[in-house]
Amino acid sequence: MGNEIEMINQFVEQLAMCELLSAHSIIQPSMAFNCLQIENFIKESYFDNNYEAFIKWWDATVVPLVMELQIVVESKPE
């Protein structure tokens, strides 16, 4: 189980960046496709297609990182 947690955590930063780019409407179609592939892989492989469990994980893991990244974006001098 430890290796699975490490593997899934490798995707968290990618997913957070995908979410941030999407929120700012600057995600490219090819990257959006890759992001969707990662989401689906995690949902199918680690959550057995249990959407509710996946969303709970997303909210607890990806969303806080997205919020941190948003703070960095907002504090960037123009």
N, CA, C and O atoms as a MOPAC input file, in Angstrom:
PM7 MOZYME 1SCF
protein

 N      0.81900 1    -1.20300 1     0.00000 1
 C      0.00000 1     0.00000 1     0.00000 1
 C      0.86000 1     1.26200 1     0.00000 1
 O      0.47700 1     2.26800 1    -0.59800 1
 N      2.02700 1     1.22100 1     0.66900 1
 C      2.90400 1     2.37800 1     0.72200 1
 C      3.36200 1     2.82900 1    -0.65400 1
 O      3.40700 1     4.02800 1    -0.93300 1
 N      3.70700 1     1.87000 1    -1.52600 1
 C      4.13100 1     2.21000 1    -2.88200 1
 C      2.99600 1     2.83700 1    -3.67200 1
 O      3.22500 1     3.73800 1    -4.47900 1
 N      1.76900 1     2.36600 1    -3.44700 1
 C      0.61700 1     2.94500 1    -4.14300 1
 C      0.39900 1     4.39000 1    -3.72500 1
 O      0.10300 1     5.24300 1    -4.56100 1
 N      0.54400 1     4.66500 1    -2.43900 1
 C      0.38900 1     6.03800 1    -1.95100 1
 C      1.44800 1     6.93900 1    -2.57000 1
 O      1.14700 1     8.05600 1    -2.98800 1
 N      2.68600 1     6.45900 1    -2.62900 1
 C      3.75300 1     7.24600 1    -3.24500 1
 C      3.45500 1     7.52200 1    -4.70700 1
 O      3.66300 1     8.63400 1    -5.19100 1
 N      2.96800 1     6.51000 1    -5.40900 1
 C      2.67500 1     6.67300 1    -6.83300 1
 C      1.54200 1     7.67600 1    -7.05500 1
 O      1.64100 1     8.55100 1    -7.91500 1
 N      0.47700 1     7.54500 1    -6.28200 1
 C     -0.65600 1     8.45500 1    -6.45300 1
 C     -0.24800 1     9.88400 1    -6.10200 1
 O     -0.71900 1    10.83200 1    -6.73000 1
 N      0.62000 1    10.04700 1    -5.10700 1
 C      1.06900 1    11.38200 1    -4.71700 1
 C      1.91200 1    12.04400 1    -5.80300 1
 O      1.99300 1    13.27100 1    -5.86300 1
 N      2.53800 1    11.24300 1    -6.66000 1
 C      3.30400 1    11.81600 1    -7.77000 1
 C      2.39800 1    12.56100 1    -8.74700 1
 O      2.83900 1    13.47400 1    -9.44600 1
 N      1.13700 1    12.16500 1    -8.78900 1
 C      0.19900 1    12.79500 1    -9.71300 1
 C     -0.44000 1    14.05700 1    -9.14100 1
 O     -1.00500 1    14.85000 1    -9.89400 1
 N     -0.36500 1    14.25800 1    -7.83900 1
 C     -1.07200 1    15.36200 1    -7.19700 1
 C     -0.64800 1    16.70900 1    -7.76400 1
 O     -1.49800 1    17.54200 1    -8.07800 1
 N      0.64800 1    16.93200 1    -7.89900 1
 C      1.12300 1    18.21900 1    -8.41800 1
 C      0.66700 1    18.44100 1    -9.85100 1
 O      0.28600 1    19.55200 1   -10.22100 1
 N      0.70600 1    17.38900 1   -10.65300 1
 C      0.23600 1    17.50800 1   -12.04000 1
 C     -1.24400 1    17.86800 1   -12.08000 1
 O     -1.66200 1    18.73900 1   -12.84200 1
 N     -2.02300 1    17.19400 1   -11.26000 1
 C     -3.45700 1    17.44900 1   -11.24300 1
 C     -3.77700 1    18.84600 1   -10.72500 1
 O     -4.69800 1    19.49700 1   -11.21800 1
 N     -3.02800 1    19.30300 1    -9.74200 1
 C     -3.23100 1    20.65200 1    -9.22300 1
 C     -2.92200 1    21.69200 1   -10.30100 1
 O     -3.65800 1    22.66600 1   -10.46100 1
 N     -1.84300 1    21.48300 1   -11.03000 1
 C     -1.50200 1    22.41400 1   -12.11000 1
 C     -2.57100 1    22.39200 1   -13.19200 1
 O     -2.94200 1    23.43900 1   -13.72300 1
 N     -3.06300 1    21.21600 1   -13.51500 1
 C     -4.14600 1    21.10700 1   -14.50000 1
 C     -5.36400 1    21.90700 1   -14.04700 1
 O     -5.97100 1    22.64100 1   -14.82700 1
 N     -5.70300 1    21.75100 1   -12.78800 1
 C     -6.87000 1    22.44800 1   -12.23700 1
 C     -6.67500 1    23.95500 1   -12.28500 1
 O     -7.59400 1    24.69000 1   -12.64600 1
 N     -5.49500 1    24.41600 1   -11.92700 1
 C     -5.20700 1    25.85000 1   -11.93400 1
 C     -5.25100 1    26.41400 1   -13.35400 1
 O     -5.85300 1    27.46200 1   -13.58900 1
 N     -4.62100 1    25.72600 1   -14.29100 1
 C     -4.64100 1    26.18600 1   -15.68300 1
 C     -6.06300 1    26.20500 1   -16.23400 1
 O     -6.43300 1    27.11200 1   -16.97800 1
 N     -6.83900 1    25.22300 1   -15.87400 1
 C     -8.22600 1    25.16300 1   -16.31500 1
 C     -9.03500 1    26.31000 1   -15.72100 1
 O     -9.84400 1    26.92600 1   -16.41400 1
 N     -8.82000 1    26.59600 1   -14.44600 1
 C     -9.54600 1    27.67800 1   -13.77800 1
 C     -9.25300 1    29.02800 1   -14.42200 1
 O    -10.10300 1    29.91900 1   -14.42200 1
 N     -8.04900 1    29.17600 1   -14.97000 1
 C     -7.66400 1    30.42200 1   -15.62100 1
 C     -7.89000 1    30.37600 1   -17.14000 1
 O     -7.51400 1    31.29800 1   -17.86400 1
 N     -8.50200 1    29.29900 1   -17.59600 1
 C     -8.82400 1    29.11000 1   -19.02300 1
 C     -7.59100 1    29.21700 1   -19.91700 1
 O     -7.65500 1    29.78600 1   -21.00700 1
 N     -6.47900 1    28.67200 1   -19.45600 1
 C     -5.25900 1    28.71100 1   -20.27000 1
 C     -4.70100 1    27.31600 1   -20.51600 1
 O     -3.55300 1    27.17300 1   -20.93600 1
 N     -5.49600 1    26.29800 1   -20.26100 1
 C     -5.03300 1    24.92600 1   -20.50100 1
 C     -5.18800 1    24.60000 1   -21.98800 1
 O     -6.21100 1    24.90900 1   -22.59900 1
 N     -4.18900 1    23.98900 1   -22.54100 1
 C     -4.20500 1    23.58900 1   -23.94800 1
 C     -4.95200 1    22.25900 1   -24.09500 1
 O     -4.94500 1    21.44800 1   -23.16900 1
 N     -5.59100 1    22.02700 1   -25.23800 1
 C     -6.36100 1    20.78700 1   -25.42000 1
 C     -5.55500 1    19.51100 1   -25.17200 1
 O     -6.06200 1    18.57200 1   -24.55900 1
 N     -4.32200 1    19.46800 1   -25.63700 1
 C     -3.52900 1    18.25400 1   -25.43900 1
 C     -3.22700 1    18.03000 1   -23.95900 1
 O     -3.23700 1    16.89500 1   -23.48200 1
 N     -2.96100 1    19.11300 1   -23.23900 1
 C     -2.70400 1    18.97900 1   -21.81400 1
 C     -3.98700 1    18.60700 1   -21.07800 1
 O     -3.95200 1    17.81000 1   -20.14000 1
 N     -5.10800 1    19.16800 1   -21.48800 1
 C     -6.39500 1    18.82600 1   -20.87500 1
 C     -6.67300 1    17.33500 1   -21.04800 1
 O     -7.17000 1    16.67400 1   -20.13600 1
 N     -6.34600 1    16.81900 1   -22.22300 1
 C     -6.53500 1    15.38700 1   -22.47600 1
 C     -5.66100 1    14.56100 1   -21.53700 1
 O     -6.12400 1    13.57800 1   -20.95800 1
 N     -4.39200 1    14.96000 1   -21.38700 1
 C     -3.48600 1    14.24500 1   -20.48500 1
 C     -3.97700 1    14.30900 1   -19.03900 1
 O     -3.89600 1    13.32600 1   -18.30300 1
 N     -4.48000 1    15.46000 1   -18.64700 1
 C     -5.00800 1    15.61200 1   -17.28700 1
 C     -6.19100 1    14.67600 1   -17.06600 1
 O     -6.29400 1    14.02900 1   -16.02400 1
 N     -7.07000 1    14.61000 1   -18.03800 1
 C     -8.23000 1    13.72200 1   -17.93300 1
 C     -7.79300 1    12.26600 1   -17.85200 1
 O     -8.38000 1    11.47500 1   -17.11300 1
 N     -6.76000 1    11.91300 1   -18.61300 1
 C     -6.23100 1    10.55400 1   -18.57300 1
 C     -5.70300 1    10.21800 1   -17.17000 1
 O     -5.93500 1     9.12000 1   -16.66400 1
 N     -5.00200 1    11.15700 1   -16.55500 1
 C     -4.46900 1    10.94200 1   -15.20600 1
 C     -5.62300 1    10.79000 1   -14.21300 1
 O     -5.62500 1     9.87900 1   -13.38500 1
 N     -6.59700 1    11.68600 1   -14.30500 1
 C     -7.75800 1    11.60000 1   -13.41300 1
 C     -8.44400 1    10.24300 1   -13.53500 1
 O     -8.73900 1     9.59100 1   -12.53300 1
 N     -8.69100 1     9.83300 1   -14.76200 1
 C     -9.37100 1     8.55400 1   -14.97900 1
 C     -8.53400 1     7.37700 1   -14.47800 1
 O     -9.07000 1     6.43600 1   -13.89200 1
 N     -7.23800 1     7.43100 1   -14.70600 1
 C     -6.35500 1     6.36600 1   -14.23000 1
 C     -6.43900 1     6.24200 1   -12.70600 1
 O     -6.57400 1     5.14000 1   -12.17400 1
 N     -6.35900 1     7.36400 1   -12.02000 1
 C     -6.42600 1     7.33800 1   -10.56100 1
 C     -7.79100 1     6.85600 1   -10.08700 1
 O     -7.89100 1     6.02200 1    -9.18600 1
 N     -8.83700 1     7.38900 1   -10.70300 1
 C    -10.18800 1     6.99600 1   -10.29400 1
 C    -10.41300 1     5.50100 1   -10.49500 1
 O    -11.00100 1     4.84100 1    -9.63900 1
 N     -9.95200 1     4.97000 1   -11.61400 1
 C    -10.14500 1     3.54900 1   -11.91100 1
 C     -9.20500 1     2.65800 1   -11.11000 1
 O     -9.62600 1     1.63000 1   -10.57900 1
 N     -7.94600 1     3.04100 1   -11.02100 1
 C     -6.93500 1     2.17300 1   -10.41700 1
 C     -6.91400 1     2.20700 1    -8.89700 1
 O     -6.67600 1     1.18400 1    -8.25500 1
 N     -7.15900 1     3.36900 1    -8.32300 1
 C     -7.01900 1     3.51200 1    -6.88200 1
 C     -8.35000 1     3.60900 1    -6.14800 1
 O     -8.42300 1     3.35800 1    -4.94500 1
 N     -9.39600 1     3.97200 1    -6.87200 1
 C    -10.70100 1     4.14700 1    -6.22800 1
 C    -11.76400 1     3.24000 1    -6.81600 1
 O    -12.94900 1     3.38100 1    -6.51100 1
 N    -11.34000 1     2.30000 1    -7.66700 1
 C    -12.25300 1     1.31500 1    -8.25100 1
 C    -13.49500 1     1.98600 1    -8.84000 1
 O    -14.61700 1     1.51600 1    -8.65400 1
 N    -13.27600 1     3.08200 1    -9.54700 1
 C    -14.33600 1     3.87500 1   -10.17500 1
 C    -15.35700 1     4.42100 1    -9.19100 1
 O    -16.47700 1     4.75100 1    -9.58000 1
 N    -14.98200 1     4.52100 1    -7.91400 1
 C    -15.86800 1     5.09600 1    -6.90200 1
 C    -15.68600 1     6.61100 1    -6.95000 1
 O    -14.74300 1     7.15500 1    -6.37600 1
 N    -16.60200 1     7.27800 1    -7.64100 1
 C    -16.49000 1     8.71700 1    -7.85600 1
 C    -16.51500 1     9.48300 1    -6.53200 1
 O    -15.76700 1    10.44400 1    -6.35500 1
 N    -17.36600 1     9.06100 1    -5.61600 1
 C    -17.47400 1     9.76000 1    -4.33600 1
 C    -16.15700 1     9.70300 1    -3.56400 1
 O    -15.71500 1    10.71500 1    -3.02000 1
 N    -15.53500 1     8.54000 1    -3.51100 1
 C    -14.24200 1     8.40200 1    -2.82600 1
 C    -13.16800 1     9.22300 1    -3.54500 1
 O    -12.32900 1     9.85200 1    -2.90100 1
 N    -13.19900 1     9.21300 1    -4.86800 1
 C    -12.23400 1     9.99000 1    -5.65300 1
 C    -12.37500 1    11.47800 1    -5.35300 1
 O    -11.37300 1    12.16500 1    -5.15500 1
 N    -13.60400 1    11.98100 1    -5.31700 1
 C    -13.83400 1    13.40400 1    -5.05700 1
 C    -13.41000 1    13.77500 1    -3.63500 1
 O    -12.86100 1    14.85500 1    -3.41600 1
 N    -13.65800 1    12.90100 1    -2.68500 1
 C    -13.19400 1    13.17200 1    -1.31000 1
 C    -11.67200 1    13.27700 1    -1.28300 1
 O    -11.11700 1    14.17100 1    -0.64300 1
 N    -11.00100 1    12.36200 1    -1.97800 1
 C     -9.54300 1    12.42400 1    -2.06100 1
 C     -9.10800 1    13.70400 1    -2.75900 1
 O     -8.18900 1    14.38400 1    -2.30200 1
 N     -9.77200 1    14.03300 1    -3.86900 1
 C     -9.45500 1    15.24700 1    -4.63900 1
 C     -9.56400 1    16.48300 1    -3.75400 1
 O     -8.65700 1    17.31400 1    -3.71800 1
 N    -10.68200 1    16.59700 1    -3.04100 1
 C    -10.91600 1    17.75800 1    -2.18100 1
 C     -9.89500 1    17.85500 1    -1.05000 1
 O     -9.50500 1    18.95300 1    -0.65500 1
 N     -9.46600 1    16.71800 1    -0.53600 1
 C     -8.52300 1    16.71200 1     0.57800 1
 C     -7.07100 1    16.85100 1     0.13200 1
 O     -6.22200 1    17.28400 1     0.91100 1
 N     -6.78200 1    16.49000 1    -1.10800 1
 C     -5.39700 1    16.41200 1    -1.55000 1
 C     -5.04700 1    17.42500 1    -2.63800 1
 O     -4.06100 1    18.15300 1    -2.51900 1
 N     -5.84500 1    17.47100 1    -3.68500 1
 C     -5.52600 1    18.32600 1    -4.83300 1
 C     -5.94500 1    19.77500 1    -4.57700 1
 O     -5.18300 1    20.69900 1    -4.86000 1
 N     -7.13400 1    19.97400 1    -4.05200 1
 C     -7.65500 1    21.33300 1    -3.86500 1
 C     -6.74300 1    22.19400 1    -2.98300 1
 O     -6.48500 1    23.34300 1    -3.34000 1
 N     -6.24400 1    21.69000 1    -1.84800 1
 C     -5.35000 1    22.54800 1    -1.05400 1
 C     -4.09500 1    22.99000 1    -1.82200 1
 O     -3.62800 1    24.11600 1    -1.65300 1
 N     -3.56200 1    22.11600 1    -2.65000 1
 C     -2.39600 1    22.49200 1    -3.45000 1
 C     -2.77400 1    23.52200 1    -4.50700 1
 O     -2.00700 1    24.44700 1    -4.77400 1
 N     -3.93600 1    23.37200 1    -5.10100 1
 C     -4.41100 1    24.36700 1    -6.07700 1
 C     -4.51400 1    25.73300 1    -5.40000 1
 O     -4.12600 1    26.75000 1    -5.97600 1
 N     -5.03200 1    25.74800 1    -4.18900 1
 C     -5.16100 1    27.00800 1    -3.45700 1
 C     -3.79100 1    27.63000 1    -3.18500 1
 O     -3.62500 1    28.84500 1    -3.29700 1
 N     -2.81200 1    26.79800 1    -2.82900 1
 C     -1.44800 1    27.29800 1    -2.61800 1
 C     -0.86900 1    27.87000 1    -3.90400 1
 O     -0.25200 1    28.93500 1    -3.89400 1
 N     -1.06700 1    27.16600 1    -5.00000 1
 C     -0.55700 1    27.64700 1    -6.29300 1
 C     -1.23500 1    28.94500 1    -6.69600 1
 O     -0.59600 1    29.83000 1    -7.26600 1
 N     -2.51800 1    29.06500 1    -6.40500 1
 C     -3.24400 1    30.29300 1    -6.73600 1
 C     -2.67200 1    31.48000 1    -5.97200 1
 O     -2.57200 1    32.57800 1    -6.52000 1
 N     -2.30200 1    31.27400 1    -4.73000 1
 C     -1.68400 1    32.34100 1    -3.93800 1
 C     -0.37200 1    32.78200 1    -4.57100 1
 O     -0.07100 1    33.97400 1    -4.62000 1
 N      0.40200 1    31.82600 1    -5.05200 1
 C      1.67300 1    32.14500 1    -5.72600 1
 C      1.40200 1    32.95500 1    -6.97800 1
 O      2.09100 1    33.94100 1    -7.24100 1
 N      0.40400 1    32.55000 1    -7.75500 1
 C      0.06300 1    33.26900 1    -8.98800 1
 C     -0.37100 1    34.70000 1    -8.66500 1
 O      0.04400 1    35.65100 1    -9.32800 1
 N     -1.20200 1    34.83500 1    -7.64800 1
 C     -1.69800 1    36.17100 1    -7.28500 1
 C     -0.60900 1    37.07800 1    -6.72800 1
 O     -0.69900 1    38.29800 1    -6.86000 1
 N      0.40900 1    36.50900 1    -6.11400 1
 C      1.46600 1    37.32500 1    -5.52700 1
 C      2.58000 1    37.63200 1    -6.52200 1
 O      3.50000 1    38.38800 1    -6.20800 1
 N      2.50600 1    37.06700 1    -7.68900 1
 C      3.53600 1    37.29000 1    -8.71000 1
 C      3.46200 1    38.74500 1    -9.19500 1
 O      2.40500 1    39.20100 1    -9.63000 1
 N      4.57700 1    39.46600 1    -9.12100 1
 C      4.56700 1    40.85200 1    -9.61200 1
 C      4.36500 1    40.89500 1   -11.12200 1
 O      4.89600 1    40.07200 1   -11.86700 1
 N      3.60500 1    41.85000 1   -11.53600 1
 C      3.30700 1    41.95300 1   -12.98400 1
 C      4.27000 1    42.80400 1   -13.72100 1
 O      4.13900 1    42.97600 1   -14.93300 1

